[in-house]
């Protein structure tokens, strides 16, 4: 599994969440299997989003679409992204 990790500041979380929920890029159609939204406990104005994919190619394609979209939006400040491969996971 591959994870596209996105993080950025959000001046207005409610506005950002509404934009995220509108799903302008079509996450499911783009190959996203699941996602997680995280916020630091001490900084609710920052978000991290993990988007899970079966293939690196799907993650790369959505990352490219996100980078293009970021040139047109104001709800995300200084967005950064990275694709990582899950090499091991365990639940207790």
FIKOLZA-1660 file (N, C-alpha, C; in steps of 0.1 Angstrom, whole numbers, plus 5000, padded with zeros to 4 digits):
% residues 92
   i   px   py   pz ch aa at
   1 5008 4988 5000  A  X  N
   1 5000 5000 5000  A  X CA
   1 5009 5012 5000  A  X  C
   2 5004 5023 4994  A  X  N
   2 5011 5036 4993  A  X CA
   2 5002 5046 4999  A  X  C
   3 5009 5056 5006  A  X  N
   3 5002 5066 5013  A  X CA
   3 5007 5080 5007  A  X  C
   4 4997 5088 5003  A  X  N
   4 5000 5102 5000  A  X CA
   4 4997 5110 5012  A  X  C
   5 5008 5115 5018  A  X  N
   5 5007 5123 5031  A  X CA
   5 5007 5138 5026  A  X  C
   6 4997 5145 5030  A  X  N
   6 4995 5159 5027  A  X CA
   6 4995 5167 5040  A  X  C
   7 5001 5178 5041  A  X  N
   7 5000 5186 5053  A  X CA
   7 5001 5201 5050  A  X  C
   8 4993 5208 5057  A  X  N
   8 4993 5223 5055  A  X CA
   8 4986 5230 5066  A  X  C
   9 4988 5243 5067  A  X  N
   9 4980 5251 5076  A  X CA
   9 4966 5254 5070  A  X  C
  10 4957 5256 5079  A  X  N
  10 4943 5260 5075  A  X CA
  10 4939 5272 5083  A  X  C
  11 4937 5284 5076  A  X  N
  11 4932 5295 5084  A  X CA
  11 4918 5294 5090  A  X  C
  12 4910 5286 5083  A  X  N
  12 4896 5283 5087  A  X CA
  12 4893 5269 5085  A  X  C
  13 4894 5261 5096  A  X  N
  13 4892 5246 5094  A  X CA
  13 4878 5243 5088  A  X  C
  14 4867 5250 5093  A  X  N
  14 4854 5247 5087  A  X CA
  14 4854 5249 5072  A  X  C
  15 4860 5260 5067  A  X  N
  15 4860 5262 5053  A  X CA
  15 4868 5252 5046  A  X  C
  16 4880 5248 5051  A  X  N
  16 4888 5238 5045  A  X CA
  16 4880 5225 5045  A  X  C
  17 4874 5221 5056  A  X  N
  17 4867 5208 5056  A  X CA
  17 4855 5208 5046  A  X  C
  18 4848 5219 5044  A  X  N
  18 4838 5219 5034  A  X CA
  18 4844 5217 5020  A  X  C
  19 4855 5223 5018  A  X  N
  19 4862 5222 5005  A  X CA
  19 4866 5207 5003  A  X  C
  20 4872 5201 5014  A  X  N
  20 4876 5187 5013  A  X CA
  20 4865 5178 5011  A  X  C
  21 4854 5180 5018  A  X  N
  21 4842 5172 5016  A  X CA
  21 4835 5173 5003  A  X  C
  22 4837 5184 4996  A  X  N
  22 4832 5186 4982  A  X CA
  22 4839 5177 4972  A  X  C
  23 4851 5172 4976  A  X  N
  23 4858 5162 4968  A  X CA
  23 4860 5166 4954  A  X  C
  24 4867 5178 4951  A  X  N
  24 4868 5183 4938  A  X CA
  24 4876 5174 4928  A  X  C
  25 4884 5166 4933  A  X  N
  25 4893 5157 4924  A  X CA
  25 4887 5143 4923  A  X  C
  26 4877 5140 4931  A  X  N
  26 4872 5126 4930  A  X CA
  26 4881 5116 4936  A  X  C
  27 4882 5116 4949  A  X  N
  27 4892 5107 4955  A  X CA
  27 4889 5092 4952  A  X  C
  28 4877 5087 4953  A  X  N
  28 4875 5073 4950  A  X CA
  28 4878 5070 4936  A  X  C
  29 4874 5078 4926  A  X  N
  29 4877 5076 4912  A  X CA
  29 4892 5076 4909  A  X  C
  30 4899 5084 4918  A  X  N
  30 4914 5085 4916  A  X CA
  30 4921 5073 4923  A  X  C
  31 4914 5064 4929  A  X  N
  31 4921 5052 4935  A  X CA
  31 4923 5053 4950  A  X  C
  32 4918 5063 4956  A  X  N
  32 4919 5064 4971  A  X CA
  32 4910 5053 4977  A  X  C
  33 4917 5044 4986  A  X  N
  33 4910 5034 4992  A  X CA
  33 4904 5038 5006  A  X  C
  34 4911 5047 5012  A  X  N
  34 4907 5052 5025  A  X CA
  34 4915 5065 5028  A  X  C
  35 4910 5073 5038  A  X  N
  35 4918 5084 5042  A  X CA
  35 4917 5087 5056  A  X  C
  36 4926 5094 5062  A  X  N
  36 4926 5099 5076  A  X CA
  36 4929 5113 5076  A  X  C
  37 4922 5121 5084  A  X  N
  37 4925 5135 5086  A  X CA
  37 4930 5136 5101  A  X  C
  38 4942 5142 5102  A  X  N
  38 4948 5143 5116  A  X CA
  38 4951 5158 5118  A  X  C
  39 4951 5162 5131  A  X  N
  39 4955 5175 5135  A  X CA
  39 4963 5174 5147  A  X  C
  40 4974 5182 5148  A  X  N
  40 4982 5181 5161  A  X CA
  40 4973 5186 5172  A  X  C
  41 4974 5179 5184  A  X  N
  41 4966 5183 5195  A  X CA
  41 4968 5197 5200  A  X  C
  42 4980 5203 5197  A  X  N
  42 4983 5216 5201  A  X CA
  42 4983 5226 5190  A  X  C
  43 4978 5222 5178  A  X  N
  43 4977 5232 5167  A  X CA
  43 4965 5228 5158  A  X  C
  44 4953 5231 5162  A  X  N
  44 4941 5228 5153  A  X CA
  44 4941 5235 5140  A  X  C
  45 4950 5244 5138  A  X  N
  45 4951 5252 5125  A  X CA
  45 4960 5245 5115  A  X  C
  46 4964 5233 5118  A  X  N
  46 4972 5225 5108  A  X CA
  46 4966 5211 5106  A  X  C
  47 4966 5207 5094  A  X  N
  47 4960 5193 5091  A  X CA
  47 4970 5185 5084  A  X  C
  48 4969 5172 5086  A  X  N
  48 4976 5162 5079  A  X CA
  48 4966 5152 5073  A  X  C
  49 4967 5149 5061  A  X  N
  49 4958 5139 5055  A  X CA
  49 4966 5128 5049  A  X  C
  50 4962 5116 5052  A  X  N
  50 4968 5104 5047  A  X CA
  50 4958 5098 5037  A  X  C
  51 4962 5097 5024  A  X  N
  51 4953 5090 5014  A  X CA
  51 4960 5077 5010  A  X  C
  52 4952 5066 5012  A  X  N
  52 4958 5053 5009  A  X CA
  52 4954 5048 4995  A  X  C
  53 4964 5042 4988  A  X  N
  53 4963 5037 4975  A  X CA
  53 4969 5023 4974  A  X  C
  54 4965 5016 4964  A  X  N
  54 4971 5003 4961  A  X CA
  54 4984 5004 4953  A  X  C
  55 4985 5015 4945  A  X  N
  55 4997 5016 4937  A  X CA
  55 5003 5030 4938  A  X  C
  56 5016 5030 4936  A  X  N
  56 5024 5043 4936  A  X CA
  56 5019 5052 4924  A  X  C
  57 5016 5046 4913  A  X  N
  57 5011 5054 4902  A  X CA
  57 4999 5062 4905  A  X  C
  58 4989 5055 4912  A  X  N
  58 4977 5062 4915  A  X CA
  58 4980 5074 4925  A  X  C
  59 4989 5072 4934  A  X  N
  59 4992 5082 4944  A  X CA
  59 4999 5094 4937  A  X  C
  60 5008 5091 4927  A  X  N
  60 5015 5101 4920  A  X CA
  60 5006 5109 4911  A  X  C
  61 4996 5103 4905  A  X  N
  61 4986 5110 4897  A  X CA
  61 4978 5119 4905  A  X  C
  62 4973 5115 4917  A  X  N
  62 4965 5124 4925  A  X CA
  62 4974 5135 4931  A  X  C
  63 4986 5132 4934  A  X  N
  63 4995 5143 4939  A  X CA
  63 4997 5154 4929  A  X  C
  64 4999 5150 4916  A  X  N
  64 5000 5159 4905  A  X CA
  64 4988 5168 4904  A  X  C
  65 4976 5162 4905  A  X  N
  65 4963 5169 4904  A  X CA
  65 4962 5179 4916  A  X  C
  66 4966 5174 4928  A  X  N
  66 4966 5183 4940  A  X CA
  66 4975 5195 4938  A  X  C
  67 4987 5193 4933  A  X  N
  67 4996 5204 4932  A  X CA
  67 4991 5214 4922  A  X  C
  68 4984 5210 4912  A  X  N
  68 4977 5220 4902  A  X CA
  68 4966 5227 4909  A  X  C
  69 4958 5220 4917  A  X  N
  69 4947 5226 4924  A  X CA
  69 4951 5236 4934  A  X  C
  70 4962 5233 4941  A  X  N
  70 4968 5242 4951  A  X CA
  70 4971 5256 4946  A  X  C
  71 4973 5257 4933  A  X  N
  71 4976 5270 4927  A  X CA
  71 4964 5279 4926  A  X  C
  72 4952 5273 4928  A  X  N
  72 4940 5280 4927  A  X CA
  72 4932 5282 4940  A  X  C
  73 4936 5276 4951  A  X  N
  73 4928 5276 4963  A  X CA
  73 4935 5285 4974  A  X  C
  74 4926 5289 4983  A  X  N
  74 4931 5297 4995  A  X CA
  74 4929 5290 5008  A  X  C
  75 4922 5279 5008  A  X  N
  75 4919 5272 5021  A  X CA
  75 4931 5265 5027  A  X  C
  76 4941 5262 5019  A  X  N
  76 4953 5255 5023  A  X CA
  76 4966 5264 5022  A  X  C
  77 4973 5266 5033  A  X  N
  77 4985 5275 5033  A  X CA
  77 4997 5266 5033  A  X  C
  78 5006 5268 5023  A  X  N
  78 5019 5261 5022  A  X CA
  78 5017 5246 5022  A  X  C
  79 5009 5241 5013  A  X  N
  79 5007 5226 5012  A  X CA
  79 5020 5219 5009  A  X  C
  80 5022 5208 5015  A  X  N
  80 5033 5199 5012  A  X CA
  80 5028 5185 5011  A  X  C
  81 5035 5177 5003  A  X  N
  81 5030 5163 5001  A  X CA
  81 5042 5154 4999  A  X  C
  82 5040 5141 5002  A  X  N
  82 5050 5131 5001  A  X CA
  82 5043 5117 4999  A  X  C
  83 5049 5109 4991  A  X  N
  83 5043 5095 4989  A  X CA
  83 5052 5086 4996  A  X  C
  84 5046 5077 5005  A  X  N
  84 5054 5068 5012  A  X CA
  84 5048 5054 5010  A  X  C
  85 5056 5044 5012  A  X  N
  85 5052 5030 5010  A  X CA
  85 5050 5024 5024  A  X  C
  86 5039 5017 5027  A  X  N
  86 5037 5010 5039  A  X CA
  86 5045 4997 5038  A  X  C
  87 5054 4995 5047  A  X  N
  87 5062 4983 5046  A  X CA
  87 5059 4974 5058  A  X  C
  88 5053 4978 5068  A  X  N
  88 5048 4970 5079  A  X CA
  88 5038 4977 5087  A  X  C
  89 5028 4969 5091  A  X  N
  89 5018 4975 5101  A  X CA
  89 5013 4964 5110  A  X  C
  90 5010 4967 5122  A  X  N
  90 5005 4957 5132  A  X CA
  90 4995 4964 5141  A  X  C
  91 4985 4957 5145  A  X  N
  91 4975 4962 5154  A  X CA
  91 4976 4954 5167  A  X  C
  92 4974 4961 5178  A  X  N
  92 4974 4954 5191  A  X CA
  92 4960 4956 5197  A  X  C
% end
